[in-house]
Amino acid sequence: MAYLKSSDSKLQWNGIKVMASSIVGDLAKVRNESTVHEKQTMKEEAYPEETAILAKAPDVPPPITRNYPVKLLVNLEVIVKELPIDDSYTYEYWTFQESVPGPMIRARVGDIMQVKLVNRDQSGMMHNLDFHAVLGPGGGAPLLNCGKDETKVAQFRLTYPGLYIYHCAVDPVSVHISNGMFGLLLVEPDKGLQAVDKEYYLMQAEVYTEDNPITVDSRCLPQSIDKLMDERPNYVVFNGRQGSHLENNPFKAKVGDRVRFYVGNAGPALVSSFHIIGTIFDKVWKDGSLLNQPQLGLQTVMIPSGSSAVVELDAVVPGNFTLVDHSITRIEKGCVAFLQVVGETKDPYLYCSEEGPSPCPGCKIHP
Ligand SMILES: [Cu+2]
């Protein structure tokens, strides 16, 4: 039996511990013991407890500074909340922690993540969590199926470093994901990540709505199941809404800053061609795999639905830089954001002309 229940006998529990220890040992051998901390062999009961800091996009939880594993307590609540989808309309999102995307979680490889999920959706809809970082059926979803006002708790050892999607996986999964039930879990390597000047959390996702609200008095657009099944979203957005990070709320950096984006694509259908106009990604960890060496000097990063990328760039020229899915018609559906860089460049010949910039009327990408 590969899952934990409060009714498990001590014998089963000890058996599971031996099995888990064996699995981790095998993984460590495969990876030359470079990614799993030796303290993982300690008994689970001895792990100190730590409550995870959950950060709402575009914020990122603080870097892990410890060099030992903990039992990381992750407390998530499902809450239905009407949120803006653009400047005119709202959408009734099914959220984790009242935000879309759900909060970003930061852990360390070897941690035992204890997830407590509370379902406060009063409609009677069941919800759960599938963590792509979890080894086991459903990524944990069968252990976390939660009916109305129920609470479920499960524990998962995090064995691979990387940037992983989590999402609700209750049937039909496409409906739950497209209603906003997704987020990112960063599992740091045992040696941590290089410090950078700025870190941001960004998720792309599609929203499928009818053209008009249900009543003339409402601004809330209902979901279109027909558009969802046809994979024809009328919104493709960063961080939950059209215009989440435009002129009035851009990502910010100074010339000289090293900037890291943790980027996820929740889908549920489209593949993202993630690009930041006017920059080159200095380092990219494709598919969020932190076991691999980064790729260097990339222009556009393909992020499949249900995957991620860690990208880093150096801010070297001041101005506005534009985050897009380079399947570029999606700009018209809301998939555009700005990185605003201030300061003075050290090399004026990086970007110059005698006349300077001129405006482009109605332009969505060069403010
Ligand atoms: Cu759900």
Boltz pocket constraint, residues with backbone or C-beta under 6 A from the ligand:
constraints:
  - pocket:
      binder: B
      contacts: [[A, 94], [A, 126], [A, 127], [A, 128], [A, 168], [A, 169], [A, 170], [A, 176], [A, 181]]
      max_distance: 6.0
